[in-house]
Amino acid sequence: MPLMPAWVQQIAAFLPFQSTFYFPINALVGTMSPADLLAGLGMQVLWIVLGTVAVVLVWRVGVRQFSSVGN
């Protein structure tokens, strides 16, 4: 992330890519404080919950609209 322009970094901070790639690498390197680790883990949990809700909603809509013919 540090190699990207500042405006891209600001946008990326709200997307799941930072939580899935940038945060684990920094956590393994050991350059993060305990507060940053908890915040990063919290963001990961948030994205998991949001993704699960999105999948459940799309699944329900898809099952309602599904139709098949035959065996």
PDB file of N, CA, C, O and CB in Angstrom:
ATOM      1  N   MET A   1       0.790  -1.197   0.000  1.00  0.00           N
ATOM      2  CA  MET A   1       0.000   0.000   0.000  1.00  0.00           C
ATOM      3  C   MET A   1       0.844   1.277   0.000  1.00  0.00           C
ATOM      4  O   MET A   1       0.438   2.268  -0.608  1.00  0.00           O
ATOM      5  CB  MET A   1      -0.905  -0.011   1.177  1.00  0.00           C
ATOM      6  N   PRO A   2       1.992   1.283   0.656  1.00  0.00           N
ATOM      7  CA  PRO A   2       2.767   2.526   0.684  1.00  0.00           C
ATOM      8  C   PRO A   2       3.247   2.974  -0.704  1.00  0.00           C
ATOM      9  O   PRO A   2       3.581   4.145  -0.890  1.00  0.00           O
ATOM     10  CB  PRO A   2       3.962   2.355   1.595  1.00  0.00           C
ATOM     11  N   LEU A   3       3.285   2.072  -1.663  1.00  0.00           N
ATOM     12  CA  LEU A   3       3.745   2.445  -2.996  1.00  0.00           C
ATOM     13  C   LEU A   3       2.669   3.138  -3.821  1.00  0.00           C
ATOM     14  O   LEU A   3       2.970   3.731  -4.857  1.00  0.00           O
ATOM     15  CB  LEU A   3       4.230   1.225  -3.728  1.00  0.00           C
ATOM     16  N   MET A   4       1.435   3.072  -3.380  1.00  0.00           N
ATOM     17  CA  MET A   4       0.322   3.672  -4.116  1.00  0.00           C
ATOM     18  C   MET A   4       0.179   5.155  -3.769  1.00  0.00           C
ATOM     19  O   MET A   4       0.623   5.595  -2.709  1.00  0.00           O
ATOM     20  CB  MET A   4      -0.991   2.924  -3.810  1.00  0.00           C
ATOM     21  N   PRO A   5      -0.445   5.925  -4.671  1.00  0.00           N
ATOM     22  CA  PRO A   5      -0.706   7.337  -4.362  1.00  0.00           C
ATOM     23  C   PRO A   5      -1.633   7.466  -3.142  1.00  0.00           C
ATOM     24  O   PRO A   5      -2.351   6.529  -2.793  1.00  0.00           O
ATOM     25  CB  PRO A   5      -1.332   8.050  -5.588  1.00  0.00           C
ATOM     26  N   ALA A   6      -1.605   8.622  -2.515  1.00  0.00           N
ATOM     27  CA  ALA A   6      -2.382   8.840  -1.281  1.00  0.00           C
ATOM     28  C   ALA A   6      -3.874   8.653  -1.508  1.00  0.00           C
ATOM     29  O   ALA A   6      -4.558   8.093  -0.652  1.00  0.00           O
ATOM     30  CB  ALA A   6      -2.122  10.240  -0.731  1.00  0.00           C
ATOM     31  N   TRP A   7      -4.395   9.111  -2.649  1.00  0.00           N
ATOM     32  CA  TRP A   7      -5.840   8.985  -2.885  1.00  0.00           C
ATOM     33  C   TRP A   7      -6.247   7.521  -3.057  1.00  0.00           C
ATOM     34  O   TRP A   7      -7.361   7.148  -2.689  1.00  0.00           O
ATOM     35  CB  TRP A   7      -6.253   9.794  -4.129  1.00  0.00           C
ATOM     36  N   VAL A   8      -5.370   6.694  -3.605  1.00  0.00           N
ATOM     37  CA  VAL A   8      -5.673   5.264  -3.739  1.00  0.00           C
ATOM     38  C   VAL A   8      -5.611   4.600  -2.371  1.00  0.00           C
ATOM     39  O   VAL A   8      -6.414   3.717  -2.070  1.00  0.00           O
ATOM     40  CB  VAL A   8      -4.686   4.574  -4.725  1.00  0.00           C
ATOM     41  N   GLN A   9      -4.673   5.015  -1.551  1.00  0.00           N
ATOM     42  CA  GLN A   9      -4.580   4.457  -0.201  1.00  0.00           C
ATOM     43  C   GLN A   9      -5.824   4.764   0.618  1.00  0.00           C
ATOM     44  O   GLN A   9      -6.289   3.922   1.387  1.00  0.00           O
ATOM     45  CB  GLN A   9      -3.346   4.998   0.510  1.00  0.00           C
ATOM     46  N   GLN A  10      -6.367   5.974   0.455  1.00  0.00           N
ATOM     47  CA  GLN A  10      -7.576   6.343   1.192  1.00  0.00           C
ATOM     48  C   GLN A  10      -8.764   5.495   0.746  1.00  0.00           C
ATOM     49  O   GLN A  10      -9.562   5.067   1.580  1.00  0.00           O
ATOM     50  CB  GLN A  10      -7.888   7.835   1.001  1.00  0.00           C
ATOM     51  N   ILE A  11      -8.889   5.250  -0.542  1.00  0.00           N
ATOM     52  CA  ILE A  11      -9.975   4.405  -1.044  1.00  0.00           C
ATOM     53  C   ILE A  11      -9.763   2.965  -0.599  1.00  0.00           C
ATOM     54  O   ILE A  11     -10.709   2.304  -0.170  1.00  0.00           O
ATOM     55  CB  ILE A  11     -10.067   4.484  -2.585  1.00  0.00           C
ATOM     56  N   ALA A  12      -8.542   2.476  -0.695  1.00  0.00           N
ATOM     57  CA  ALA A  12      -8.239   1.092  -0.340  1.00  0.00           C
ATOM     58  C   ALA A  12      -8.460   0.811   1.144  1.00  0.00           C
ATOM     59  O   ALA A  12      -8.695  -0.335   1.526  1.00  0.00           O
ATOM     60  CB  ALA A  12      -6.809   0.765  -0.712  1.00  0.00           C
ATOM     61  N   ALA A  13      -8.388   1.830   1.971  1.00  0.00           N
ATOM     62  CA  ALA A  13      -8.595   1.634   3.408  1.00  0.00           C
ATOM     63  C   ALA A  13     -10.011   1.164   3.714  1.00  0.00           C
ATOM     64  O   ALA A  13     -10.244   0.551   4.756  1.00  0.00           O
ATOM     65  CB  ALA A  13      -8.306   2.925   4.164  1.00  0.00           C
ATOM     66  N   PHE A  14     -10.957   1.440   2.827  1.00  0.00           N
ATOM     67  CA  PHE A  14     -12.348   1.048   3.055  1.00  0.00           C
ATOM     68  C   PHE A  14     -12.744  -0.210   2.301  1.00  0.00           C
ATOM     69  O   PHE A  14     -13.885  -0.656   2.421  1.00  0.00           O
ATOM     70  CB  PHE A  14     -13.264   2.169   2.663  1.00  0.00           C
ATOM     71  N   LEU A  15     -11.851  -0.788   1.540  1.00  0.00           N
ATOM     72  CA  LEU A  15     -12.136  -1.985   0.759  1.00  0.00           C
ATOM     73  C   LEU A  15     -11.522  -3.210   1.441  1.00  0.00           C
ATOM     74  O   LEU A  15     -10.609  -3.069   2.255  1.00  0.00           O
ATOM     75  CB  LEU A  15     -11.597  -1.838  -0.685  1.00  0.00           C
ATOM     76  N   PRO A  16     -12.007  -4.394   1.121  1.00  0.00           N
ATOM     77  CA  PRO A  16     -11.513  -5.589   1.830  1.00  0.00           C
ATOM     78  C   PRO A  16     -10.090  -5.996   1.459  1.00  0.00           C
ATOM     79  O   PRO A  16      -9.506  -6.833   2.146  1.00  0.00           O
ATOM     80  CB  PRO A  16     -12.427  -6.743   1.559  1.00  0.00           C
ATOM     81  N   PHE A  17      -9.518  -5.438   0.406  1.00  0.00           N
ATOM     82  CA  PHE A  17      -8.199  -5.871  -0.034  1.00  0.00           C
ATOM     83  C   PHE A  17      -7.117  -5.577   0.998  1.00  0.00           C
ATOM     84  O   PHE A  17      -6.186  -6.366   1.161  1.00  0.00           O
ATOM     85  CB  PHE A  17      -7.850  -5.205  -1.341  1.00  0.00           C
ATOM     86  N   GLN A  18      -7.229  -4.465   1.687  1.00  0.00           N
ATOM     87  CA  GLN A  18      -6.239  -4.139   2.716  1.00  0.00           C
ATOM     88  C   GLN A  18      -6.332  -5.139   3.866  1.00  0.00           C
ATOM     89  O   GLN A  18      -5.312  -5.534   4.431  1.00  0.00           O
ATOM     90  CB  GLN A  18      -6.444  -2.693   3.238  1.00  0.00           C
ATOM     91  N   SER A  19      -7.542  -5.545   4.210  1.00  0.00           N
ATOM     92  CA  SER A  19      -7.706  -6.500   5.310  1.00  0.00           C
ATOM     93  C   SER A  19      -7.235  -7.894   4.933  1.00  0.00           C
ATOM     94  O   SER A  19      -6.809  -8.658   5.799  1.00  0.00           O
ATOM     95  CB  SER A  19      -9.156  -6.555   5.745  1.00  0.00           C
ATOM     96  N   THR A  20      -7.305  -8.236   3.652  1.00  0.00           N
ATOM     97  CA  THR A  20      -6.938  -9.589   3.253  1.00  0.00           C
ATOM     98  C   THR A  20      -5.477  -9.737   2.862  1.00  0.00           C
ATOM     99  O   THR A  20      -4.926 -10.833   2.967  1.00  0.00           O
ATOM    100  CB  THR A  20      -7.793 -10.021   2.117  1.00  0.00           C
ATOM    101  N   PHE A  21      -4.836  -8.665   2.415  1.00  0.00           N
ATOM    102  CA  PHE A  21      -3.450  -8.778   1.965  1.00  0.00           C
ATOM    103  C   PHE A  21      -2.470  -7.959   2.811  1.00  0.00           C
ATOM    104  O   PHE A  21      -1.488  -8.497   3.324  1.00  0.00           O
ATOM    105  CB  PHE A  21      -3.352  -8.344   0.527  1.00  0.00           C
ATOM    106  N   TYR A  22      -2.734  -6.695   2.951  1.00  0.00           N
ATOM    107  CA  TYR A  22      -1.787  -5.782   3.597  1.00  0.00           C
ATOM    108  C   TYR A  22      -1.684  -6.037   5.101  1.00  0.00           C
ATOM    109  O   TYR A  22      -0.584  -6.087   5.651  1.00  0.00           O
ATOM    110  CB  TYR A  22      -2.200  -4.334   3.345  1.00  0.00           C
ATOM    111  N   PHE A  23      -2.821  -6.196   5.757  1.00  0.00           N
ATOM    112  CA  PHE A  23      -2.812  -6.389   7.210  1.00  0.00           C
ATOM    113  C   PHE A  23      -2.088  -7.666   7.631  1.00  0.00           C
ATOM    114  O   PHE A  23      -1.247  -7.593   8.528  1.00  0.00           O
ATOM    115  CB  PHE A  23      -4.233  -6.420   7.732  1.00  0.00           C
ATOM    116  N   PRO A  24      -2.363  -8.834   7.037  1.00  0.00           N
ATOM    117  CA  PRO A  24      -1.648 -10.042   7.484  1.00  0.00           C
ATOM    118  C   PRO A  24      -0.132  -9.961   7.288  1.00  0.00           C
ATOM    119  O   PRO A  24       0.630 -10.463   8.115  1.00  0.00           O
ATOM    120  CB  PRO A  24      -2.179 -11.249   6.743  1.00  0.00           C
ATOM    121  N   ILE A  25       0.301  -9.334   6.202  1.00  0.00           N
ATOM    122  CA  ILE A  25       1.743  -9.213   5.969  1.00  0.00           C
ATOM    123  C   ILE A  25       2.375  -8.339   7.049  1.00  0.00           C
ATOM    124  O   ILE A  25       3.419  -8.690   7.598  1.00  0.00           O
ATOM    125  CB  ILE A  25       2.025  -8.623   4.563  1.00  0.00           C
ATOM    126  N   ASN A  26       1.753  -7.216   7.354  1.00  0.00           N
ATOM    127  CA  ASN A  26       2.289  -6.344   8.407  1.00  0.00           C
ATOM    128  C   ASN A  26       2.246  -7.015   9.768  1.00  0.00           C
ATOM    129  O   ASN A  26       3.141  -6.812  10.588  1.00  0.00           O
ATOM    130  CB  ASN A  26       1.515  -5.035   8.457  1.00  0.00           C
ATOM    131  N   ALA A  27       1.219  -7.810  10.017  1.00  0.00           N
ATOM    132  CA  ALA A  27       1.121  -8.507  11.298  1.00  0.00           C
ATOM    133  C   ALA A  27       2.239  -9.546  11.426  1.00  0.00           C
ATOM    134  O   ALA A  27       2.811  -9.709  12.503  1.00  0.00           O
ATOM    135  CB  ALA A  27      -0.263  -9.184  11.442  1.00  0.00           C
ATOM    136  N   LEU A  28       2.548 -10.242  10.341  1.00  0.00           N
ATOM    137  CA  LEU A  28       3.614 -11.244  10.385  1.00  0.00           C
ATOM    138  C   LEU A  28       4.997 -10.615  10.483  1.00  0.00           C
ATOM    139  O   LEU A  28       5.890 -11.171  11.121  1.00  0.00           O
ATOM    140  CB  LEU A  28       3.546 -12.129   9.160  1.00  0.00           C
ATOM    141  N   VAL A  29       5.175  -9.468   9.858  1.00  0.00           N
ATOM    142  CA  VAL A  29       6.467  -8.790   9.923  1.00  0.00           C
ATOM    143  C   VAL A  29       6.705  -8.249  11.331  1.00  0.00           C
ATOM    144  O   VAL A  29       7.848  -8.143  11.774  1.00  0.00           O
ATOM    145  CB  VAL A  29       6.537  -7.646   8.886  1.00  0.00           C
ATOM    146  N   GLY A  30       5.637  -7.912  12.024  1.00  0.00           N
ATOM    147  CA  GLY A  30       5.752  -7.472  13.408  1.00  0.00           C
ATOM    148  C   GLY A  30       5.928  -5.987  13.587  1.00  0.00           C
ATOM    149  O   GLY A  30       6.498  -5.552  14.587  1.00  0.00           O
ATOM    150  N   THR A  31       5.453  -5.194  12.645  1.00  0.00           N
ATOM    151  CA  THR A  31       5.613  -3.746  12.754  1.00  0.00           C
ATOM    152  C   THR A  31       4.370  -3.048  13.278  1.00  0.00           C
ATOM    153  O   THR A  31       4.267  -1.825  13.191  1.00  0.00           O
ATOM    154  CB  THR A  31       5.978  -3.172  11.418  1.00  0.00           C
ATOM    155  N   MET A  32       3.428  -3.803  13.820  1.00  0.00           N
ATOM    156  CA  MET A  32       2.155  -3.215  14.254  1.00  0.00           C
ATOM    157  C   MET A  32       2.055  -3.235  15.778  1.00  0.00           C
ATOM    158  O   MET A  32       2.579  -4.125  16.448  1.00  0.00           O
ATOM    159  CB  MET A  32       0.960  -3.977  13.627  1.00  0.00           C
ATOM    160  N   SER A  33       1.366  -2.225  16.297  1.00  0.00           N
ATOM    161  CA  SER A  33       1.104  -2.178  17.734  1.00  0.00           C
ATOM    162  C   SER A  33      -0.087  -3.087  18.052  1.00  0.00           C
ATOM    163  O   SER A  33      -0.835  -3.465  17.151  1.00  0.00           O
ATOM    164  CB  SER A  33       0.830  -0.711  18.206  1.00  0.00           C
ATOM    165  N   PRO A  34      -0.263  -3.434  19.314  1.00  0.00           N
ATOM    166  CA  PRO A  34      -1.415  -4.267  19.680  1.00  0.00           C
ATOM    167  C   PRO A  34      -2.759  -3.624  19.309  1.00  0.00           C
ATOM    168  O   PRO A  34      -3.697  -4.325  18.931  1.00  0.00           O
ATOM    169  CB  PRO A  34      -1.385  -4.552  21.173  1.00  0.00           C
ATOM    170  N   ALA A  35      -2.849  -2.312  19.415  1.00  0.00           N
ATOM    171  CA  ALA A  35      -4.099  -1.633  19.043  1.00  0.00           C
ATOM    172  C   ALA A  35      -4.361  -1.766  17.542  1.00  0.00           C
ATOM    173  O   ALA A  35      -5.501  -1.968  17.123  1.00  0.00           O
ATOM    174  CB  ALA A  35      -4.045  -0.139  19.443  1.00  0.00           C
ATOM    175  N   ASP A  36      -3.299  -1.652  16.733  1.00  0.00           N
ATOM    176  CA  ASP A  36      -3.450  -1.818  15.289  1.00  0.00           C
ATOM    177  C   ASP A  36      -3.828  -3.249  14.937  1.00  0.00           C
ATOM    178  O   ASP A  36      -4.612  -3.474  14.015  1.00  0.00           O
ATOM    179  CB  ASP A  36      -2.162  -1.424  14.570  1.00  0.00           C
ATOM    180  N   LEU A  37      -3.277  -4.218  15.662  1.00  0.00           N
ATOM    181  CA  LEU A  37      -3.628  -5.616  15.431  1.00  0.00           C
ATOM    182  C   LEU A  37      -5.109  -5.858  15.709  1.00  0.00           C
ATOM    183  O   LEU A  37      -5.791  -6.523  14.929  1.00  0.00           O
ATOM    184  CB  LEU A  37      -2.767  -6.536  16.307  1.00  0.00           C
ATOM    185  N   LEU A  38      -5.603  -5.322  16.817  1.00  0.00           N
ATOM    186  CA  LEU A  38      -7.025  -5.492  17.145  1.00  0.00           C
ATOM    187  C   LEU A  38      -7.921  -4.794  16.123  1.00  0.00           C
ATOM    188  O   LEU A  38      -8.966  -5.324  15.745  1.00  0.00           O
ATOM    189  CB  LEU A  38      -7.316  -4.949  18.551  1.00  0.00           C
ATOM    190  N   ALA A  39      -7.514  -3.615  15.682  1.00  0.00           N
ATOM    191  CA  ALA A  39      -8.297  -2.901  14.671  1.00  0.00           C
ATOM    192  C   ALA A  39      -8.311  -3.672  13.354  1.00  0.00           C
ATOM    193  O   ALA A  39      -9.346  -3.748  12.692  1.00  0.00           O
ATOM    194  CB  ALA A  39      -7.731  -1.486  14.451  1.00  0.00           C
ATOM    195  N   GLY A  40      -7.188  -4.236  12.977  1.00  0.00           N
ATOM    196  CA  GLY A  40      -7.128  -5.027  11.750  1.00  0.00           C
ATOM    197  C   GLY A  40      -7.967  -6.283  11.838  1.00  0.00           C
ATOM    198  O   GLY A  40      -8.665  -6.634  10.886  1.00  0.00           O
ATOM    199  N   LEU A  41      -7.906  -6.961  12.964  1.00  0.00           N
ATOM    200  CA  LEU A  41      -8.738  -8.150  13.148  1.00  0.00           C
ATOM    201  C   LEU A  41     -10.220  -7.787  13.144  1.00  0.00           C
ATOM    202  O   LEU A  41     -11.049  -8.524  12.610  1.00  0.00           O
ATOM    203  CB  LEU A  41      -8.373  -8.861  14.458  1.00  0.00           C
ATOM    204  N   GLY A  42     -10.540  -6.651  13.742  1.00  0.00           N
ATOM    205  CA  GLY A  42     -11.929  -6.181  13.721  1.00  0.00           C
ATOM    206  C   GLY A  42     -12.417  -5.907  12.311  1.00  0.00           C
ATOM    207  O   GLY A  42     -13.554  -6.234  11.970  1.00  0.00           O
ATOM    208  N   MET A  43     -11.563  -5.305  11.485  1.00  0.00           N
ATOM    209  CA  MET A  43     -11.932  -5.055  10.087  1.00  0.00           C
ATOM    210  C   MET A  43     -12.126  -6.367   9.335  1.00  0.00           C
ATOM    211  O   MET A  43     -13.030  -6.471   8.505  1.00  0.00           O
ATOM    212  CB  MET A  43     -10.859  -4.198   9.389  1.00  0.00           C
ATOM    213  N   GLN A  44     -11.300  -7.361   9.607  1.00  0.00           N
ATOM    214  CA  GLN A  44     -11.461  -8.652   8.960  1.00  0.00           C
ATOM    215  C   GLN A  44     -12.792  -9.283   9.345  1.00  0.00           C
ATOM    216  O   GLN A  44     -13.498  -9.821   8.493  1.00  0.00           O
ATOM    217  CB  GLN A  44     -10.305  -9.581   9.326  1.00  0.00           C
ATOM    218  N   VAL A  45     -13.131  -9.218  10.622  1.00  0.00           N
ATOM    219  CA  VAL A  45     -14.409  -9.765  11.076  1.00  0.00           C
ATOM    220  C   VAL A  45     -15.569  -9.008  10.427  1.00  0.00           C
ATOM    221  O   VAL A  45     -16.556  -9.619  10.019  1.00  0.00           O
ATOM    222  CB  VAL A  45     -14.514  -9.695  12.617  1.00  0.00           C
ATOM    223  N   LEU A  46     -15.454  -7.697  10.331  1.00  0.00           N
ATOM    224  CA  LEU A  46     -16.498  -6.894   9.691  1.00  0.00           C
ATOM    225  C   LEU A  46     -16.701  -7.317   8.246  1.00  0.00           C
ATOM    226  O   LEU A  46     -17.841  -7.493   7.816  1.00  0.00           O
ATOM    227  CB  LEU A  46     -16.148  -5.405   9.756  1.00  0.00           C
ATOM    228  N   TRP A  47     -15.618  -7.485   7.481  1.00  0.00           N
ATOM    229  CA  TRP A  47     -15.743  -7.891   6.086  1.00  0.00           C
ATOM    230  C   TRP A  47     -16.293  -9.299   5.946  1.00  0.00           C
ATOM    231  O   TRP A  47     -17.015  -9.586   4.991  1.00  0.00           O
ATOM    232  CB  TRP A  47     -14.405  -7.797   5.396  1.00  0.00           C
ATOM    233  N   ILE A  48     -15.965 -10.179   6.877  1.00  0.00           N
ATOM    234  CA  ILE A  48     -16.534 -11.535   6.849  1.00  0.00           C
ATOM    235  C   ILE A  48     -18.035 -11.473   7.066  1.00  0.00           C
ATOM    236  O   ILE A  48     -18.794 -12.145   6.368  1.00  0.00           O
ATOM    237  CB  ILE A  48     -15.875 -12.436   7.921  1.00  0.00           C
ATOM    238  N   VAL A  49     -18.468 -10.674   8.028  1.00  0.00           N
ATOM    239  CA  VAL A  49     -19.904 -10.540   8.306  1.00  0.00           C
ATOM    240  C   VAL A  49     -20.629  -9.917   7.106  1.00  0.00           C
ATOM    241  O   VAL A  49     -21.679 -10.408   6.694  1.00  0.00           O
ATOM    242  CB  VAL A  49     -20.133  -9.680   9.577  1.00  0.00           C
ATOM    243  N   LEU A  50     -20.071  -8.840   6.549  1.00  0.00           N
ATOM    244  CA  LEU A  50     -20.698  -8.201   5.387  1.00  0.00           C
ATOM    245  C   LEU A  50     -20.759  -9.146   4.187  1.00  0.00           C
ATOM    246  O   LEU A  50     -21.762  -9.181   3.475  1.00  0.00           O
ATOM    247  CB  LEU A  50     -19.936  -6.929   5.008  1.00  0.00           C
ATOM    248  N   GLY A  51     -19.706  -9.900   3.966  1.00  0.00           N
ATOM    249  CA  GLY A  51     -19.699 -10.861   2.863  1.00  0.00           C
ATOM    250  C   GLY A  51     -20.712 -11.967   3.068  1.00  0.00           C
ATOM    251  O   GLY A  51     -21.383 -12.383   2.124  1.00  0.00           O
ATOM    252  N   THR A  52     -20.827 -12.446   4.297  1.00  0.00           N
ATOM    253  CA  THR A  52     -21.805 -13.491   4.599  1.00  0.00           C
ATOM    254  C   THR A  52     -23.225 -12.986   4.393  1.00  0.00           C
ATOM    255  O   THR A  52     -24.057 -13.694   3.824  1.00  0.00           O
ATOM    256  CB  THR A  52     -21.630 -13.990   6.035  1.00  0.00           C
ATOM    257  N   VAL A  53     -23.508 -11.787   4.842  1.00  0.00           N
ATOM    258  CA  VAL A  53     -24.843 -11.200   4.652  1.00  0.00           C
ATOM    259  C   VAL A  53     -25.145 -11.045   3.163  1.00  0.00           C
ATOM    260  O   VAL A  53     -26.255 -11.346   2.724  1.00  0.00           O
ATOM    261  CB  VAL A  53     -24.945  -9.825   5.367  1.00  0.00           C
ATOM    262  N   ALA A  54     -24.172 -10.582   2.386  1.00  0.00           N
ATOM    263  CA  ALA A  54     -24.378 -10.408   0.946  1.00  0.00           C
ATOM    264  C   ALA A  54     -24.653 -11.750   0.269  1.00  0.00           C
ATOM    265  O   ALA A  54     -25.538 -11.838  -0.582  1.00  0.00           O
ATOM    266  CB  ALA A  54     -23.152  -9.734   0.307  1.00  0.00           C
ATOM    267  N   VAL A  55     -23.910 -12.789   0.632  1.00  0.00           N
ATOM    268  CA  VAL A  55     -24.109 -14.112   0.029  1.00  0.00           C
ATOM    269  C   VAL A  55     -25.491 -14.660   0.387  1.00  0.00           C
ATOM    270  O   VAL A  55     -26.178 -15.213  -0.472  1.00  0.00           O
ATOM    271  CB  VAL A  55     -23.007 -15.095   0.494  1.00  0.00           C
ATOM    272  N   VAL A  56     -25.895 -14.512   1.633  1.00  0.00           N
ATOM    273  CA  VAL A  56     -27.213 -15.010   2.050  1.00  0.00           C
ATOM    274  C   VAL A  56     -28.328 -14.285   1.300  1.00  0.00           C
ATOM    275  O   VAL A  56     -29.279 -14.921   0.846  1.00  0.00           O
ATOM    276  CB  VAL A  56     -27.400 -14.838   3.573  1.00  0.00           C
ATOM    277  N   LEU A  57     -28.222 -12.978   1.167  1.00  0.00           N
ATOM    278  CA  LEU A  57     -29.254 -12.219   0.448  1.00  0.00           C
ATOM    279  C   LEU A  57     -29.320 -12.613  -1.026  1.00  0.00           C
ATOM    280  O   LEU A  57     -30.407 -12.816  -1.568  1.00  0.00           O
ATOM    281  CB  LEU A  57     -28.987 -10.717   0.572  1.00  0.00           C
ATOM    282  N   VAL A  58     -28.173 -12.719  -1.668  1.00  0.00           N
ATOM    283  CA  VAL A  58     -28.150 -13.099  -3.080  1.00  0.00           C
ATOM    284  C   VAL A  58     -28.672 -14.517  -3.252  1.00  0.00           C
ATOM    285  O   VAL A  58     -29.386 -14.793  -4.217  1.00  0.00           O
ATOM    286  CB  VAL A  58     -26.725 -12.979  -3.654  1.00  0.00           C
ATOM    287  N   TRP A  59     -28.336 -15.417  -2.347  1.00  0.00           N
ATOM    288  CA  TRP A  59     -28.812 -16.794  -2.409  1.00  0.00           C
ATOM    289  C   TRP A  59     -30.342 -16.845  -2.317  1.00  0.00           C
ATOM    290  O   TRP A  59     -30.996 -17.544  -3.090  1.00  0.00           O
ATOM    291  CB  TRP A  59     -28.179 -17.631  -1.282  1.00  0.00           C
ATOM    292  N   ARG A  60     -30.895 -16.104  -1.371  1.00  0.00           N
ATOM    293  CA  ARG A  60     -32.355 -16.106  -1.209  1.00  0.00           C
ATOM    294  C   ARG A  60     -33.060 -15.559  -2.440  1.00  0.00           C
ATOM    295  O   ARG A  60     -34.067 -16.121  -2.872  1.00  0.00           O
ATOM    296  CB  ARG A  60     -32.752 -15.288   0.017  1.00  0.00           C
ATOM    297  N   VAL A  61     -32.557 -14.486  -3.007  1.00  0.00           N
ATOM    298  CA  VAL A  61     -33.150 -13.920  -4.221  1.00  0.00           C
ATOM    299  C   VAL A  61     -33.019 -14.915  -5.369  1.00  0.00           C
ATOM    300  O   VAL A  61     -33.962 -15.101  -6.138  1.00  0.00           O
ATOM    301  CB  VAL A  61     -32.476 -12.570  -4.591  1.00  0.00           C
ATOM    302  N   GLY A  62     -31.869 -15.549  -5.488  1.00  0.00           N
ATOM    303  CA  GLY A  62     -31.649 -16.515  -6.562  1.00  0.00           C
ATOM    304  C   GLY A  62     -32.541 -17.724  -6.449  1.00  0.00           C
ATOM    305  O   GLY A  62     -33.051 -18.207  -7.460  1.00  0.00           O
ATOM    306  N   VAL A  63     -32.744 -18.228  -5.249  1.00  0.00           N
ATOM    307  CA  VAL A  63     -33.612 -19.398  -5.052  1.00  0.00           C
ATOM    308  C   VAL A  63     -35.058 -19.046  -5.378  1.00  0.00           C
ATOM    309  O   VAL A  63     -35.773 -19.875  -5.940  1.00  0.00           O
ATOM    310  CB  VAL A  63     -33.505 -19.922  -3.600  1.00  0.00           C
ATOM    311  N   ARG A  64     -35.503 -17.849  -5.043  1.00  0.00           N
ATOM    312  CA  ARG A  64     -36.875 -17.428  -5.359  1.00  0.00           C
ATOM    313  C   ARG A  64     -37.094 -17.326  -6.856  1.00  0.00           C
ATOM    314  O   ARG A  64     -38.180 -17.643  -7.342  1.00  0.00           O
ATOM    315  CB  ARG A  64     -37.188 -16.087  -4.700  1.00  0.00           C
ATOM    316  N   GLN A  65     -36.087 -16.889  -7.596  1.00  0.00           N
ATOM    317  CA  GLN A  65     -36.251 -16.668  -9.031  1.00  0.00           C
ATOM    318  C   GLN A  65     -35.912 -17.904  -9.852  1.00  0.00           C
ATOM    319  O   GLN A  65     -36.138 -17.907 -11.062  1.00  0.00           O
ATOM    320  CB  GLN A  65     -35.387 -15.511  -9.477  1.00  0.00           C
ATOM    321  N   PHE A  66     -35.388 -18.933  -9.247  1.00  0.00           N
ATOM    322  CA  PHE A  66     -34.970 -20.125  -9.980  1.00  0.00           C
ATOM    323  C   PHE A  66     -36.188 -20.909 -10.458  1.00  0.00           C
ATOM    324  O   PHE A  66     -37.171 -21.066  -9.733  1.00  0.00           O
ATOM    325  CB  PHE A  66     -34.071 -21.015  -9.101  1.00  0.00           C
ATOM    326  N   SER A  67     -36.101 -21.392 -11.684  1.00  0.00           N
ATOM    327  CA  SER A  67     -37.128 -22.300 -12.199  1.00  0.00           C
ATOM    328  C   SER A  67     -36.446 -23.331 -13.080  1.00  0.00           C
ATOM    329  O   SER A  67     -35.457 -23.041 -13.753  1.00  0.00           O
ATOM    330  CB  SER A  67     -38.237 -21.527 -12.993  1.00  0.00           C
ATOM    331  N   SER A  68     -36.986 -24.528 -13.064  1.00  0.00           N
ATOM    332  CA  SER A  68     -36.394 -25.553 -13.910  1.00  0.00           C
ATOM    333  C   SER A  68     -37.503 -26.390 -14.532  1.00  0.00           C
ATOM    334  O   SER A  68     -38.630 -26.437 -14.039  1.00  0.00           O
ATOM    335  CB  SER A  68     -35.417 -26.444 -13.104  1.00  0.00           C
ATOM    336  N   VAL A  69     -37.153 -27.041 -15.617  1.00  0.00           N
ATOM    337  CA  VAL A  69     -38.086 -27.879 -16.345  1.00  0.00           C
ATOM    338  C   VAL A  69     -37.433 -29.238 -16.542  1.00  0.00           C
ATOM    339  O   VAL A  69     -36.256 -29.322 -16.895  1.00  0.00           O
ATOM    340  CB  VAL A  69     -38.490 -27.237 -17.710  1.00  0.00           C
ATOM    341  N   GLY A  70     -38.187 -30.287 -16.315  1.00  0.00           N
ATOM    342  CA  GLY A  70     -37.642 -31.623 -16.543  1.00  0.00           C
ATOM    343  C   GLY A  70     -37.474 -32.379 -15.242  1.00  0.00           C
ATOM    344  O   GLY A  70     -38.088 -32.069 -14.221  1.00  0.00           O
ATOM    345  N   ASN A  71     -36.613 -33.388 -15.323  1.00  0.00           N
ATOM    346  CA  ASN A  71     -36.416 -34.233 -14.149  1.00  0.00           C
ATOM    347  C   ASN A  71     -35.666 -33.477 -13.132  1.00  0.00           C
ATOM    348  O   ASN A  71     -35.387 -34.001 -12.054  1.00  0.00           O
ATOM    349  CB  ASN A  71     -35.691 -35.517 -14.488  1.00  0.00           C
TER     350      ASN A  71
END
